[in-house]
């Protein structure tokens, strides 16, 4: 099986690559010798493995995409993007990386004789703010940031190219994924990762939203499992539903701090203070319950408990 991963050297991409190389995955993706083409702007520490082919360059560059697709692909995980904060501060950069790159990738995949399965990483940002009192699978998307708008357009393109038989696509609306590396990432929701990482390591943390601020939580291990599950869905399942809203843990900042204290000791509770930022609170910590029975029925899952989330959030690589 030939698999292409865009954004392969990113936070989620590295974990997905490691999981695929391990040979542990759902039916159809669990073979011990997959051929992985990894595409990213640049690569840091990548394992030397004969199953890997690295392509460095801009995902919006047609020549770079052509090189990445030169051997033909059976499955694509399209993870590459410019995150919300960076896309908002630089409209042209966000449009090129999040919208034009997706359109260019789909157009090149269209030329393949056999349609590839495409898993597109979308975002809960398609809903915008303010949010209704409940999000479910019928809630209309109304993005209020460029990042969410570009991802919504990507979902529509994936569905339309699938309808025409050019690809076999499925889009996942990802929540906040924890715990991201501490370096600046351009993600406005990075404080969720910083909270878990700092308190788990015994450091103090000032949370920029209130203790009762409600958010949607998922570990990197869990999102990798859901990405693989999406790729393993049959064509018949994907035809019935092209966009999936992932199940999440819906919890307050105080709930997550308490879970960290259960895992790492009660002294955690004395190391956190709160200085709410109204804009961050509105965008990332005023989230309502999320109801997605169709996704649960299709086999998508959350981390189970907050304690499990905390433990899995710091899993490598």
LINMO-V725760 format. One record per residue. N is the residue number from 1. BURIAL is 1 if it has 16 or more other ideal C-beta (glycine too) atoms within 10 Angstrom, else 0. Layout:
BEGIN
n=N burial=BURIAL
n=N burial=BURIAL
END
This chain:
BEGIN
n=1 burial=0
n=2 burial=1
n=3 burial=1
n=4 burial=1
n=5 burial=1
n=6 burial=1
n=7 burial=1
n=8 burial=1
n=9 burial=1
n=10 burial=1
n=11 burial=1
n=12 burial=1
n=13 burial=1
n=14 burial=1
n=15 burial=1
n=16 burial=1
n=17 burial=1
n=18 burial=0
n=19 burial=1
n=20 burial=1
n=21 burial=1
n=22 burial=0
n=23 burial=0
n=24 burial=0
n=25 burial=1
n=26 burial=0
n=27 burial=0
n=28 burial=0
n=29 burial=1
n=30 burial=0
n=31 burial=0
n=32 burial=0
n=33 burial=0
n=34 burial=1
n=35 burial=1
n=36 burial=1
n=37 burial=1
n=38 burial=1
n=39 burial=1
n=40 burial=1
n=41 burial=0
n=42 burial=0
n=43 burial=0
n=44 burial=0
n=45 burial=0
n=46 burial=0
n=47 burial=0
n=48 burial=0
n=49 burial=0
n=50 burial=0
n=51 burial=0
n=52 burial=1
n=53 burial=1
n=54 burial=0
n=55 burial=1
n=56 burial=0
n=57 burial=0
n=58 burial=1
n=59 burial=1
n=60 burial=1
n=61 burial=0
n=62 burial=0
n=63 burial=0
n=64 burial=1
n=65 burial=1
n=66 burial=0
n=67 burial=1
n=68 burial=1
n=69 burial=1
n=70 burial=0
n=71 burial=0
n=72 burial=0
n=73 burial=1
n=74 burial=1
n=75 burial=1
n=76 burial=1
n=77 burial=1
n=78 burial=1
n=79 burial=1
n=80 burial=1
n=81 burial=1
n=82 burial=1
n=83 burial=1
n=84 burial=1
n=85 burial=1
n=86 burial=1
n=87 burial=1
n=88 burial=1
n=89 burial=0
n=90 burial=0
n=91 burial=0
n=92 burial=0
n=93 burial=0
n=94 burial=1
n=95 burial=1
n=96 burial=1
n=97 burial=1
n=98 burial=1
n=99 burial=1
n=100 burial=0
n=101 burial=1
n=102 burial=1
n=103 burial=0
n=104 burial=1
n=105 burial=1
n=106 burial=1
n=107 burial=0
n=108 burial=0
n=109 burial=1
n=110 burial=0
n=111 burial=0
n=112 burial=0
n=113 burial=0
n=114 burial=0
n=115 burial=1
n=116 burial=1
n=117 burial=1
n=118 burial=1
n=119 burial=1
n=120 burial=1
n=121 burial=1
n=122 burial=1
n=123 burial=1
n=124 burial=1
n=125 burial=1
n=126 burial=1
n=127 burial=1
n=128 burial=1
n=129 burial=1
n=130 burial=0
n=131 burial=1
n=132 burial=0
n=133 burial=0
n=134 burial=0
n=135 burial=1
n=136 burial=0
n=137 burial=0
n=138 burial=0
n=139 burial=1
n=140 burial=0
n=141 burial=1
n=142 burial=0
n=143 burial=1
n=144 burial=0
n=145 burial=1
n=146 burial=1
n=147 burial=1
n=148 burial=1
n=149 burial=1
n=150 burial=1
n=151 burial=1
n=152 burial=1
n=153 burial=1
n=154 burial=1
n=155 burial=1
n=156 burial=0
n=157 burial=1
n=158 burial=1
n=159 burial=1
n=160 burial=0
n=161 burial=1
n=162 burial=1
n=163 burial=0
n=164 burial=0
n=165 burial=0
n=166 burial=1
n=167 burial=1
n=168 burial=1
n=169 burial=1
n=170 burial=1
n=171 burial=1
n=172 burial=1
n=173 burial=1
n=174 burial=1
n=175 burial=1
n=176 burial=1
n=177 burial=1
n=178 burial=1
n=179 burial=1
n=180 burial=1
n=181 burial=0
n=182 burial=0
n=183 burial=0
n=184 burial=0
n=185 burial=1
n=186 burial=1
n=187 burial=1
n=188 burial=1
n=189 burial=1
n=190 burial=1
n=191 burial=1
n=192 burial=1
n=193 burial=1
n=194 burial=1
n=195 burial=1
n=196 burial=1
n=197 burial=1
n=198 burial=1
n=199 burial=1
n=200 burial=1
n=201 burial=0
n=202 burial=0
n=203 burial=0
n=204 burial=0
n=205 burial=1
n=206 burial=0
n=207 burial=1
n=208 burial=1
n=209 burial=1
n=210 burial=1
n=211 burial=1
n=212 burial=0
n=213 burial=1
n=214 burial=1
n=215 burial=1
n=216 burial=1
n=217 burial=1
n=218 burial=1
n=219 burial=1
n=220 burial=1
n=221 burial=1
n=222 burial=1
n=223 burial=1
n=224 burial=1
n=225 burial=1
n=226 burial=1
n=227 burial=1
n=228 burial=1
n=229 burial=1
n=230 burial=1
n=231 burial=1
n=232 burial=1
n=233 burial=1
n=234 burial=0
n=235 burial=0
n=236 burial=0
n=237 burial=0
n=238 burial=1
n=239 burial=0
n=240 burial=0
n=241 burial=1
n=242 burial=1
n=243 burial=1
n=244 burial=1
n=245 burial=1
n=246 burial=1
n=247 burial=1
n=248 burial=1
n=249 burial=1
n=250 burial=1
n=251 burial=1
n=252 burial=1
n=253 burial=1
n=254 burial=1
n=255 burial=1
n=256 burial=1
n=257 burial=1
n=258 burial=1
n=259 burial=1
n=260 burial=1
n=261 burial=1
n=262 burial=0
n=263 burial=1
n=264 burial=1
n=265 burial=0
n=266 burial=0
n=267 burial=0
n=268 burial=1
n=269 burial=0
n=270 burial=0
n=271 burial=1
n=272 burial=1
n=273 burial=0
n=274 burial=1
n=275 burial=0
n=276 burial=1
n=277 burial=1
n=278 burial=0
n=279 burial=0
n=280 burial=1
n=281 burial=0
n=282 burial=0
n=283 burial=1
n=284 burial=1
n=285 burial=1
n=286 burial=1
n=287 burial=1
n=288 burial=1
n=289 burial=0
n=290 burial=1
n=291 burial=1
n=292 burial=1
n=293 burial=0
n=294 burial=0
n=295 burial=1
n=296 burial=0
n=297 burial=0
n=298 burial=1
n=299 burial=0
n=300 burial=1
n=301 burial=0
n=302 burial=1
n=303 burial=1
n=304 burial=0
n=305 burial=0
n=306 burial=1
n=307 burial=0
n=308 burial=1
n=309 burial=1
n=310 burial=1
n=311 burial=1
n=312 burial=1
n=313 burial=1
n=314 burial=1
n=315 burial=0
n=316 burial=0
n=317 burial=0
END
